[in-house]
């Protein structure tokens, strides 16, 4: 049977979904069935969808929502924003939500779906194809038929029961597409807008709603990364789920959305605090700017560690030249630009930089030394602002994030969209 809380399996961010997550026990106390389901959500999606059914009782709804949040937190614990893993989770989530919408409509639960949609979009239903009005504007029947034909894309419908899926039936306030437009999950130029309302078919409704949940999932994973950067992840269950999803994530596959690049640094996307540190700072800010901020930011941005909990740099690279020839020279150059130069009166800071990279106190690290000390995470904006206020001169994007690395990945995504090209992982 379908229960009242079913809206939560369409929108885990709904009031009902958040209530289930809020009342959940610690992840390490969850039943193994929920842990398995968190990983199964991203397994071969066709197999997952074949096993889907419209019947959900109260317990099934609860387990589904908990598995969603466990999936997201597991990926965030072993990955970073815009990684292949986080992108894989958002796209499989979209496919699953779209199928559920289709399945519910097929079984006569249109009103339940619309209840979920109306939590995020202002929506009205259109009746028939003649005399359809939106506000005081009447739509020509010919336009509605053209929209139907466009939705069909030239394919012939063999079953008349399928035709209503392609016939315009709803209208959504076009301004409610803001999140989708920001994430490049909708194209305003392709929307048929009447009096401020975008006219769409049922199939487009399922697609737009699924894209909306995917975009919110992406933003949620990003917020988790920022939260985890403030404290270590200690849950064995999160690590287990994150590692298994990383193993299932396809590599080297063409993607139609941005995936943060590995293999080289992109200075044009650095946040203001990092650019300021690279330009050299005064005596009071030197140690934090060079040894804490630059060492962590540049190493994490260059290596982009994912697939397992971050412990040591050698888990992700096997060539010490990445450290010696790409990361450290930028740090040492910034140290030399300080006023006075950092190493002039504090030569021990050279060894301290390698210590923060996880190689112990040394000035000539080998890859076998990795793990002798902690590989320090990039500090959150709040910590930077408290420790060295002079480094924090936020721009517009800074006000939307809480960690310099998030800034870096978001800026790369923006540049990719502006240029019309897409990065993919090496």
C-alpha positions as CSV (number, residue, x, y, z in Angstrom):
1,X,0.0,0.0,0.0
2,X,1.0,3.6,-0.4
3,X,1.2,5.5,2.9
4,X,0.9,9.2,3.7
5,X,4.7,9.5,4.2
6,X,5.4,8.2,0.7
7,X,6.2,11.8,-0.4
8,X,9.5,11.3,1.5
9,X,10.8,8.7,-1.0
10,X,10.1,11.2,-3.8
11,X,11.7,14.1,-1.9
12,X,14.0,13.0,1.0
13,X,14.4,16.8,1.7
14,X,10.7,17.2,2.5
15,X,9.4,17.8,6.0
16,X,8.6,14.1,6.3
17,X,12.0,13.1,5.0
18,X,13.9,15.4,7.3
19,X,11.8,14.2,10.3
20,X,12.8,10.6,9.6
21,X,16.5,11.6,9.3
22,X,16.3,13.7,12.5
23,X,14.9,10.8,14.5
24,X,17.3,8.2,13.2
25,X,19.9,6.4,15.4
26,X,23.6,6.8,14.8
27,X,24.7,5.4,11.5
28,X,26.8,2.7,13.1
29,X,23.6,1.4,14.8
30,X,21.5,1.2,11.6
31,X,20.3,-2.3,10.5
32,X,22.5,-4.0,7.9
33,X,19.6,-3.9,5.5
34,X,19.6,-0.1,5.5
35,X,23.4,-0.1,5.0
36,X,23.1,-2.5,2.0
37,X,20.3,-0.4,0.5
38,X,22.5,2.7,0.7
39,X,24.9,1.0,-1.6
40,X,22.3,-0.6,-3.8
41,X,20.9,2.8,-4.6
42,X,23.8,3.3,-7.0
43,X,24.2,-0.2,-8.3
44,X,23.3,-1.1,-11.9
45,X,20.3,1.3,-12.1
46,X,18.3,-0.8,-14.5
47,X,18.4,-3.7,-12.1
48,X,17.4,-1.4,-9.2
49,X,14.5,0.0,-11.1
50,X,13.2,-3.5,-12.1
51,X,13.0,-4.3,-8.4
52,X,11.1,-1.1,-7.6
53,X,7.5,-1.3,-6.7
54,X,4.8,1.2,-5.9
55,X,4.0,-0.5,-2.6
56,X,5.7,1.1,0.3
57,X,4.7,0.6,3.9
58,X,5.8,2.9,6.8
59,X,8.8,0.9,7.6
60,X,9.9,0.7,3.9
61,X,9.6,4.5,3.6
62,X,11.8,5.0,6.7
63,X,14.5,2.6,5.5
64,X,14.5,4.2,2.0
65,X,15.0,7.7,3.5
66,X,17.7,6.6,5.9
67,X,19.5,4.8,3.1
68,X,19.5,8.0,1.0
69,X,21.1,10.1,3.8
70,X,23.5,7.3,4.6
71,X,24.5,7.2,0.9
72,X,25.1,10.9,0.7
73,X,27.1,11.1,4.0
74,X,29.1,8.0,3.0
75,X,30.2,9.6,-0.3
76,X,30.9,13.0,1.4
77,X,33.2,11.2,3.9
78,X,35.5,9.8,1.2
79,X,35.2,12.4,-1.5
80,X,34.9,16.1,-2.4
81,X,32.4,18.3,-4.1
82,X,32.0,17.7,-7.9
83,X,34.0,14.4,-7.6
84,X,33.1,11.5,-9.9
85,X,31.6,9.8,-6.8
86,X,29.3,12.7,-5.9
87,X,28.3,13.1,-9.5
88,X,27.5,9.4,-9.8
89,X,25.2,9.6,-6.7
90,X,23.3,12.6,-8.0
91,X,22.7,11.1,-11.4
92,X,21.5,7.7,-10.1
93,X,19.3,9.6,-7.6
94,X,17.8,11.5,-10.5
95,X,17.1,8.3,-12.4
96,X,15.5,6.6,-9.4
97,X,13.2,9.6,-8.6
98,X,12.1,9.9,-12.2
99,X,11.2,6.2,-12.4
100,X,9.2,6.4,-9.2
101,X,7.2,9.4,-10.5
102,X,6.5,7.4,-13.7
103,X,5.5,4.3,-11.7
104,X,3.2,6.2,-9.4
105,X,1.4,8.0,-12.3
106,X,1.0,4.6,-14.0
107,X,-0.7,3.2,-10.9
108,X,-3.0,6.1,-10.5
109,X,-1.2,8.1,-7.8
110,X,-0.9,11.4,-9.7
111,X,-2.2,13.5,-6.8
112,X,0.4,12.0,-4.5
113,X,3.2,13.0,-7.0
114,X,1.8,16.5,-7.4
115,X,1.8,16.9,-3.6
116,X,5.5,16.2,-3.6
117,X,6.1,18.5,-6.6
118,X,4.2,21.4,-5.1
119,X,6.6,21.4,-2.1
120,X,9.2,22.9,-4.6
121,X,7.3,24.3,-7.5
122,X,4.2,26.4,-8.0
123,X,2.1,24.3,-10.3
124,X,-1.3,24.4,-12.0
125,X,-3.1,21.7,-14.0
126,X,-4.3,22.4,-17.5
127,X,-7.5,20.8,-18.8
128,X,-7.8,19.6,-22.4
129,X,-6.3,21.2,-25.4
130,X,-9.0,23.7,-26.3
131,X,-9.7,27.0,-24.6
132,X,-6.8,26.5,-22.2
133,X,-6.1,29.7,-20.3
134,X,-3.2,30.7,-18.1
135,X,-4.3,33.9,-16.4
136,X,-6.0,35.9,-19.0
137,X,-4.0,34.4,-21.9
138,X,-5.6,31.6,-24.0
139,X,-3.2,29.2,-25.6
140,X,-3.8,28.2,-29.2
141,X,-4.6,24.5,-29.6
142,X,-2.0,24.4,-32.4
143,X,0.7,25.4,-29.9
144,X,-0.3,22.6,-27.5
145,X,-0.2,20.1,-30.3
146,X,3.3,21.4,-31.4
147,X,4.5,20.9,-27.8
148,X,3.2,17.4,-27.8
149,X,4.9,16.6,-31.1
150,X,8.2,18.1,-29.8
151,X,7.9,16.0,-26.7
152,X,7.4,12.9,-28.9
153,X,10.6,13.8,-30.9
154,X,9.3,12.1,-34.0
155,X,8.6,8.7,-32.4
156,X,5.4,6.9,-33.1
157,X,3.2,6.0,-30.1
158,X,1.9,2.5,-30.5
159,X,-0.2,2.5,-27.4
160,X,-2.7,5.3,-27.1
161,X,-2.5,5.1,-23.3
162,X,1.1,6.4,-23.6
163,X,0.1,9.6,-25.5
164,X,-1.1,11.6,-22.5
165,X,2.5,11.4,-21.1
166,X,3.6,13.7,-24.0
167,X,0.6,16.0,-24.0
168,X,1.0,19.4,-22.2
169,X,-0.9,19.1,-18.9
170,X,0.8,21.3,-16.3
171,X,2.4,24.7,-16.0
172,X,5.1,25.7,-13.5
173,X,6.1,29.2,-12.6
174,X,9.3,29.8,-14.6
175,X,11.1,31.5,-11.7
176,X,10.9,28.3,-9.7
177,X,13.4,26.8,-12.2
178,X,16.1,28.9,-10.6
179,X,17.9,26.0,-8.9
180,X,17.8,23.9,-12.1
181,X,19.1,26.8,-14.2
182,X,21.9,27.5,-11.7
183,X,23.0,23.8,-12.0
184,X,22.5,23.7,-15.7
185,X,19.7,21.1,-15.4
186,X,17.2,23.2,-17.4
187,X,17.4,25.4,-20.4
188,X,15.3,28.5,-20.3
189,X,15.3,29.0,-24.0
190,X,13.6,25.6,-24.5
191,X,10.7,26.4,-22.2
192,X,7.4,27.5,-23.6
193,X,6.4,30.3,-21.3
194,X,2.9,31.9,-21.1
195,X,2.2,34.7,-18.8
196,X,5.2,33.7,-16.6
197,X,4.3,30.0,-16.5
198,X,6.2,27.2,-18.3
199,X,3.9,24.7,-20.0
200,X,5.1,21.1,-19.7
201,X,4.0,17.5,-20.3
202,X,3.8,14.8,-17.5
203,X,7.1,13.4,-18.7
204,X,8.8,16.8,-18.5
205,X,7.3,17.2,-15.0
206,X,8.9,13.9,-13.9
207,X,12.2,14.9,-15.4
208,X,12.2,18.5,-13.9
209,X,11.3,17.2,-10.5
210,X,14.0,14.5,-10.6
211,X,16.6,17.0,-11.8
212,X,15.5,19.3,-8.8
213,X,16.1,16.5,-6.3
214,X,19.4,15.7,-7.9
215,X,20.5,19.4,-7.7
216,X,19.5,19.5,-4.0
217,X,21.4,16.2,-3.4
218,X,24.5,17.8,-5.0
219,X,24.3,20.8,-2.7
220,X,23.7,18.6,0.3
221,X,26.8,16.5,-0.4
222,X,28.8,19.8,-0.7
223,X,27.5,21.0,2.7
224,X,28.5,17.7,4.2
225,X,32.1,18.0,2.9
226,X,32.3,21.4,4.6
227,X,31.0,19.9,7.8
228,X,33.4,17.0,7.7
229,X,36.3,19.3,7.1
230,X,35.7,20.7,10.6
231,X,36.0,17.3,12.3
232,X,37.3,13.8,11.3
233,X,34.8,11.2,10.2
234,X,34.9,8.3,12.6
235,X,31.9,6.2,11.6
236,X,32.9,2.8,10.2
237,X,29.5,2.6,8.5
238,X,30.1,5.8,6.6
239,X,33.5,4.7,5.5
240,X,32.1,1.3,4.4
241,X,29.3,2.8,2.3
242,X,31.6,5.5,0.8
243,X,34.3,3.1,-0.2
244,X,31.8,0.7,-1.8
245,X,30.1,3.5,-3.8
246,X,33.5,4.7,-4.9
247,X,34.2,1.2,-6.2
248,X,31.0,1.2,-8.2
249,X,31.6,4.6,-9.7
250,X,32.3,4.4,-13.5
251,X,35.7,5.8,-14.5
252,X,36.6,7.4,-17.8
253,X,33.0,7.6,-18.9
254,X,31.7,10.6,-20.9
255,X,29.6,12.8,-18.7
256,X,27.3,15.6,-19.7
257,X,28.0,17.5,-16.4
258,X,30.9,18.9,-14.7
259,X,33.3,16.6,-12.8
260,X,36.2,18.3,-11.0
261,X,39.5,17.6,-12.7
262,X,42.5,15.8,-11.2
263,X,46.1,16.1,-12.3
264,X,46.8,19.8,-12.2
265,X,46.0,23.0,-10.4
266,X,43.9,25.8,-11.8
267,X,45.1,29.1,-10.1
268,X,42.4,31.1,-11.8
269,X,39.9,29.3,-9.6
270,X,41.7,29.9,-6.3
271,X,39.7,31.7,-3.6
272,X,40.8,35.2,-2.4
273,X,42.5,34.0,0.8
274,X,44.7,31.6,-1.1
275,X,45.6,34.2,-3.7
276,X,46.5,36.6,-0.9
277,X,48.7,33.9,0.8
278,X,50.5,33.1,-2.5
279,X,51.3,36.8,-2.9
280,X,53.1,36.9,0.4
281,X,51.9,38.3,3.7
282,X,53.3,40.1,6.7
283,X,55.0,38.7,9.8
284,X,51.8,38.2,11.9
285,X,50.2,36.1,9.2
286,X,53.1,34.2,7.8
287,X,53.0,30.9,9.6
288,X,49.2,30.3,9.3
289,X,49.0,31.5,5.6
290,X,52.0,29.4,4.5
291,X,52.2,26.3,6.7
292,X,48.5,25.8,7.5
293,X,46.4,27.3,4.6
294,X,48.6,26.9,1.5
295,X,50.0,23.5,2.5
296,X,46.6,21.9,3.0
297,X,44.7,23.7,0.2
298,X,47.3,23.2,-2.6
299,X,47.8,19.5,-1.7
300,X,44.1,18.7,-1.5
301,X,43.3,20.7,-4.6
302,X,46.1,19.0,-6.6
303,X,45.5,15.4,-5.4
304,X,41.7,15.6,-5.0
305,X,41.6,12.5,-2.7
306,X,38.5,10.3,-3.0
307,X,37.4,6.8,-2.7
308,X,38.5,6.2,0.9
309,X,38.8,8.2,4.2
310,X,41.8,10.5,3.8
311,X,44.7,9.3,6.0
312,X,47.9,9.9,4.0
313,X,48.8,11.3,0.7
314,X,50.4,8.1,-0.6
315,X,47.0,6.5,-0.6
316,X,46.2,8.7,-3.7
317,X,49.5,9.3,-5.5
318,X,52.6,7.2,-5.9
319,X,55.1,9.8,-7.3
320,X,56.9,12.1,-4.8
321,X,57.5,14.5,-7.6
322,X,53.9,15.7,-7.4
323,X,54.8,16.9,-3.9
324,X,58.3,18.1,-4.6
325,X,57.9,19.6,-8.0
326,X,54.3,20.8,-8.1
327,X,52.9,21.6,-4.6
328,X,55.9,22.5,-2.5
329,X,57.5,25.0,-4.9
330,X,54.4,27.1,-4.9
331,X,54.4,27.1,-1.0
332,X,58.1,28.0,-0.8
333,X,57.7,30.8,-3.4
334,X,54.9,32.3,-1.3
335,X,57.1,32.0,1.8
336,X,59.9,33.9,0.1
337,X,57.5,36.7,-0.8
338,X,56.5,37.2,2.8
339,X,57.6,40.3,4.7
340,X,60.2,39.3,5.9
341,X,60.7,36.0,4.1
342,X,59.4,33.2,6.3
343,X,62.5,30.9,6.1
344,X,64.9,33.8,6.7
345,X,64.2,33.8,10.5
346,X,62.3,30.5,10.7
347,X,64.2,27.9,8.7
348,X,62.5,25.1,10.6
349,X,59.2,25.9,8.9
350,X,60.4,24.0,5.8
351,X,60.3,20.8,7.8
352,X,57.0,21.9,9.3
353,X,55.4,22.2,5.8
354,X,56.3,18.6,5.1
355,X,55.0,17.7,8.5
356,X,51.6,19.2,7.6
357,X,51.7,17.2,4.4
358,X,52.0,14.0,6.5
359,X,55.7,13.2,5.9
360,X,56.9,13.9,9.4
361,X,59.6,16.4,10.3
362,X,61.9,16.2,7.3
363,X,63.2,18.4,4.5
364,X,63.8,15.5,2.1
365,X,60.6,13.4,2.1
366,X,60.2,10.0,0.4
367,X,56.9,8.5,-0.5
368,X,57.6,5.8,2.2
369,X,57.5,8.6,4.8
370,X,53.9,9.4,4.0
371,X,51.8,8.8,7.1
372,X,54.5,9.6,9.6
373,X,52.3,12.6,10.6
374,X,48.8,13.8,9.9
375,X,47.9,15.1,6.4
376,X,46.1,18.3,7.5
377,X,42.7,19.2,6.0
378,X,42.0,22.6,4.6
379,X,40.7,24.8,7.4
380,X,37.1,26.2,7.2
381,X,36.6,29.9,6.4
382,X,35.6,30.5,10.0
383,X,38.9,29.2,11.3
384,X,40.8,31.3,8.7
385,X,38.8,34.4,9.6
386,X,39.5,33.9,13.3
387,X,43.3,33.1,13.0
388,X,44.2,35.6,10.3
389,X,41.5,38.2,9.6
390,X,43.6,40.0,7.1
391,X,43.5,37.0,4.8
392,X,39.7,37.0,4.6
393,X,38.5,39.4,1.9
394,X,35.4,37.6,0.6
395,X,34.0,38.0,-2.8
396,X,30.4,37.1,-3.8
397,X,31.1,33.4,-4.1
398,X,32.8,33.3,-0.7
399,X,29.6,34.3,1.0
400,X,27.9,31.1,-0.4
401,X,30.5,28.6,0.9
402,X,32.3,27.7,4.1
403,X,35.6,26.2,2.9
404,X,38.2,27.3,0.4
405,X,38.2,23.9,-1.4
406,X,34.5,24.2,-2.0
407,X,35.1,27.7,-3.5
408,X,37.7,26.1,-5.8
409,X,35.5,23.4,-7.1
410,X,32.5,25.7,-7.5
411,X,34.6,28.2,-9.4
412,X,35.9,25.5,-11.7
413,X,32.3,24.5,-12.3
414,X,31.3,28.0,-13.1
415,X,34.2,28.5,-15.5
416,X,33.3,25.2,-17.2
417,X,29.8,26.4,-17.8
418,X,30.8,29.8,-19.1
419,X,33.3,28.2,-21.5
420,X,30.8,25.6,-22.7
421,X,33.2,22.7,-22.0
422,X,33.3,20.1,-19.3
423,X,36.1,18.7,-17.2
424,X,36.3,15.0,-16.5
425,X,38.5,13.0,-14.1
426,X,41.9,11.7,-15.3
